[in-house]
């Protein structure tokens, strides 16, 4: 199911939402420019370098890279037992908290995420105002990463994608407009139907879980529980903060 538009009228052009969608698409194209492909996404080296690895945040000063582990490659981090050698220059750990939000596993991952951001973000941006909407998006993405690190600080699978940030947008939208209708393309039936916003939230969470668990939109090798942590962290942040952000906003 792909959301096309909602039933809430907006008064202003959603410039921040448009800019965020454009930034994600441009970042994706840049990530696959040197290696990788448009369909399959960036290389494993790019994902490890620019993704947010929980181990690096829980062990500040340590860095991770792809290395040989037996007959296959794995993410190895300095400070782990038996790991020696140095890591090639890469972005600082704090920077990956932001670069990871604009790095997607493949074209399917970015297409689904941006479709939901475009529809729900436009309305929420109009409600909150541009600066507060941007703050919700960025802080929601950071909250998503924070929960992922807290759940498994030793995880070496990179967290990536805008799923946590978009989950914050969806959480805020559902709290403010739970009964709004959303025109949705039901792909298997080749037809459009209007569904309540809360139903689309359930569809999105189920889709994220299924594709993430199957490692279609998330890197392979991560614990199953971490697939959902980012989305739940972002969703909780949006639900808990959107009313405060909406209160007293400039018209």
C-alpha positions as CSV (number, residue, x, y, z in Angstrom):
1,X,0.0,0.0,0.0
2,X,1.4,3.4,-1.0
3,X,-0.1,6.6,0.4
4,X,-0.9,9.2,-2.3
5,X,-2.5,12.1,-0.4
6,X,-4.5,12.8,2.8
7,X,-7.7,14.6,3.4
8,X,-6.3,17.5,5.5
9,X,-6.1,20.8,3.7
10,X,-2.7,22.6,4.0
11,X,-2.3,26.4,3.8
12,X,1.4,26.5,2.9
13,X,3.7,24.7,0.5
14,X,5.6,22.0,2.4
15,X,9.1,23.3,1.6
16,X,10.9,21.4,4.4
17,X,9.2,18.1,3.4
18,X,10.2,18.7,-0.2
19,X,13.7,19.5,0.8
20,X,14.0,16.4,3.0
21,X,12.8,14.1,0.2
22,X,15.2,15.7,-2.3
23,X,18.1,15.5,0.2
24,X,17.4,11.8,0.8
25,X,17.2,11.1,-3.0
26,X,20.4,13.1,-3.7
27,X,22.3,11.3,-0.8
28,X,21.2,8.0,-2.2
29,X,22.4,8.8,-5.7
30,X,25.8,10.0,-4.3
31,X,26.1,6.9,-2.2
32,X,25.8,4.6,-5.2
33,X,27.9,6.8,-7.5
34,X,31.2,5.0,-6.6
35,X,30.1,1.4,-6.4
36,X,26.8,-0.1,-5.8
37,X,23.8,0.3,-8.0
38,X,20.5,2.3,-8.2
39,X,18.4,-0.8,-7.5
40,X,20.6,-2.7,-5.0
41,X,21.9,0.4,-3.2
42,X,25.4,1.4,-1.9
43,X,28.2,-1.0,-1.2
44,X,28.8,-2.7,2.1
45,X,31.9,-0.5,2.6
46,X,29.8,2.7,2.2
47,X,27.1,1.4,4.6
48,X,29.7,0.6,7.3
49,X,31.5,3.9,6.9
50,X,28.4,6.2,6.9
51,X,25.9,4.0,8.8
52,X,25.5,4.5,12.6
53,X,27.0,1.5,14.3
54,X,25.7,1.1,17.9
55,X,29.1,-0.3,19.1
56,X,30.9,2.9,18.1
57,X,28.4,5.0,20.1
58,X,28.6,2.7,23.2
59,X,32.4,2.5,23.0
60,X,33.5,6.1,22.0
61,X,36.9,6.1,20.4
62,X,36.4,2.7,18.8
63,X,35.9,2.4,15.1
64,X,34.5,-0.3,12.9
65,X,35.2,-1.5,9.3
66,X,34.7,-4.5,7.1
67,X,37.2,-7.2,7.8
68,X,37.9,-10.9,7.2
69,X,36.2,-13.2,9.6
70,X,36.9,-16.8,8.6
71,X,35.8,-17.3,5.1
72,X,33.5,-14.2,5.0
73,X,33.5,-10.5,5.7
74,X,32.1,-9.1,8.9
75,X,32.0,-5.7,10.7
76,X,35.0,-5.7,13.0
77,X,35.6,-3.0,15.6
78,X,38.6,-1.9,17.5
79,X,38.5,-3.0,21.1
80,X,36.8,-6.3,20.3
81,X,38.6,-9.5,21.5
82,X,41.0,-10.7,18.8
83,X,40.7,-7.6,16.6
84,X,44.0,-5.9,15.7
85,X,45.1,-3.3,13.2
86,X,43.9,0.2,12.4
87,X,40.8,1.4,10.6
88,X,41.0,3.6,7.4
89,X,39.9,7.2,7.9
90,X,36.1,7.5,8.1
91,X,33.5,10.0,9.4
92,X,33.5,10.8,13.1
93,X,31.1,8.7,15.1
94,X,28.8,11.7,15.9
95,X,28.6,12.5,12.2
96,X,27.3,9.1,11.4
97,X,24.2,9.8,13.5
98,X,23.2,12.2,10.8
99,X,24.7,10.6,7.7
100,X,22.8,7.4,8.6
101,X,19.5,9.2,8.3
102,X,20.1,9.8,4.6
103,X,21.6,6.4,3.7
104,X,19.3,3.7,2.5
105,X,19.8,0.1,1.9
106,X,18.3,0.0,-1.6
107,X,15.8,1.7,-3.9
108,X,12.8,-0.1,-2.3
109,X,13.7,1.2,1.1
110,X,14.0,4.8,0.0
111,X,10.9,4.6,-2.1
112,X,8.6,3.4,0.7
113,X,10.1,5.8,3.3
114,X,9.9,8.8,1.1
115,X,6.3,8.0,0.0
116,X,5.1,8.2,3.6
117,X,7.2,11.2,4.4
118,X,5.8,13.2,1.4
119,X,2.2,12.6,2.4
120,X,2.3,12.8,6.2
121,X,5.1,15.3,6.4
122,X,3.3,17.9,4.3
123,X,0.4,18.1,6.7
124,X,2.4,18.0,9.9
125,X,4.8,20.7,8.6
126,X,1.8,22.9,7.9
127,X,0.5,22.2,11.5
128,X,3.8,22.7,13.4
129,X,5.5,25.2,11.2
130,X,8.7,24.6,9.3
131,X,11.4,25.0,12.0
132,X,9.5,22.8,14.5
133,X,8.7,20.2,11.9
134,X,12.4,20.0,11.0
135,X,13.3,19.7,14.7
136,X,10.8,16.8,15.1
137,X,12.2,15.0,12.1
138,X,15.9,15.3,13.1
139,X,15.4,14.7,16.8
140,X,13.1,11.8,16.1
141,X,15.8,10.2,14.0
142,X,18.3,10.7,16.8
143,X,15.8,9.2,19.4
144,X,15.5,6.2,17.2
145,X,19.2,5.7,17.1
146,X,19.4,6.2,20.9
147,X,17.0,3.4,21.5
148,X,18.8,1.1,19.1
149,X,22.1,1.7,21.0
150,X,20.4,1.3,24.4
151,X,18.9,-2.0,23.4
152,X,22.1,-3.6,22.1
153,X,25.2,-1.4,22.7
154,X,27.4,-4.2,21.3
155,X,25.7,-4.5,17.9
156,X,28.0,-4.0,15.0
157,X,25.3,-3.9,12.3
158,X,24.9,-0.4,10.9
159,X,21.6,1.4,11.5
160,X,20.6,3.4,8.5
161,X,17.7,5.0,6.7
162,X,15.1,7.7,7.6
163,X,12.7,5.2,9.1
164,X,13.1,6.5,12.7
165,X,12.7,10.1,11.6
166,X,9.6,9.3,9.5
167,X,8.2,7.2,12.4
168,X,8.4,10.4,14.5
169,X,6.4,12.2,11.7
170,X,3.8,9.4,11.6
171,X,3.5,9.4,15.4
172,X,2.9,13.1,15.5
173,X,0.4,12.9,12.6
174,X,-1.6,10.1,14.1
175,X,-1.9,11.9,17.4
176,X,-3.2,15.1,15.8
177,X,-5.2,13.6,12.9
178,X,-6.2,10.0,13.9
179,X,-9.4,10.0,11.8
180,X,-8.1,11.7,8.7
181,X,-8.5,9.8,5.4
182,X,-5.6,8.9,3.2
183,X,-6.0,8.0,-0.4
184,X,-3.9,4.9,-0.8
185,X,-2.7,2.9,-3.9
186,X,-3.4,-0.8,-3.1
187,X,-0.8,-2.3,-5.4
188,X,-2.0,-5.9,-5.5
189,X,-5.5,-4.9,-6.3
190,X,-4.4,-2.2,-8.8
191,X,-6.9,0.3,-7.3
192,X,-7.0,3.3,-5.0
193,X,-8.9,3.3,-1.7
194,X,-9.3,5.8,1.1
195,X,-8.1,4.4,4.5
196,X,-7.9,5.9,7.9
197,X,-4.5,7.3,8.9
198,X,-4.2,4.9,11.9
199,X,-4.6,2.0,9.5
200,X,-1.8,3.2,7.4
201,X,0.4,3.5,10.4
202,X,-0.2,-0.2,11.2
203,X,0.5,-1.1,7.5
204,X,3.8,0.9,7.6
205,X,5.0,-0.7,10.9
206,X,4.1,-4.2,9.6
207,X,5.9,-3.5,6.3
208,X,9.0,-2.1,8.0
209,X,9.2,-5.1,10.3
210,X,8.7,-7.7,7.5
211,X,11.2,-6.1,5.1
212,X,13.7,-5.4,7.8
213,X,13.5,-8.9,9.3
214,X,14.0,-10.3,5.8
215,X,17.0,-8.0,5.4
216,X,15.5,-6.5,2.3
217,X,15.7,-2.9,3.6
218,X,18.2,-3.5,6.4
219,X,21.7,-4.9,6.4
220,X,22.0,-8.7,7.1
221,X,23.5,-9.9,10.3
222,X,21.7,-7.7,12.9
223,X,19.6,-9.1,15.7
224,X,15.9,-9.4,14.9
225,X,14.9,-7.1,17.8
226,X,17.0,-4.2,16.4
227,X,14.9,-4.2,13.2
228,X,12.0,-2.5,15.1
229,X,14.0,-0.4,17.6
230,X,14.5,2.6,15.3
231,X,10.9,2.8,14.2
232,X,9.6,2.4,17.8
233,X,12.0,5.0,19.2
234,X,11.0,7.5,16.5
235,X,7.3,6.7,16.9
236,X,7.4,7.2,20.6
237,X,9.3,10.5,20.3
238,X,6.7,11.8,17.8
239,X,3.8,10.8,20.1
240,X,5.3,12.3,23.2
241,X,6.5,15.6,21.7
242,X,4.1,16.7,18.9
243,X,1.6,18.4,21.2
244,X,4.3,20.5,22.9
245,X,5.7,21.5,19.5
246,X,2.2,22.3,18.1
247,X,1.3,24.4,21.2
248,X,1.7,28.1,20.7
249,X,3.4,27.8,17.3
250,X,3.6,30.9,15.1
251,X,0.8,31.1,12.5
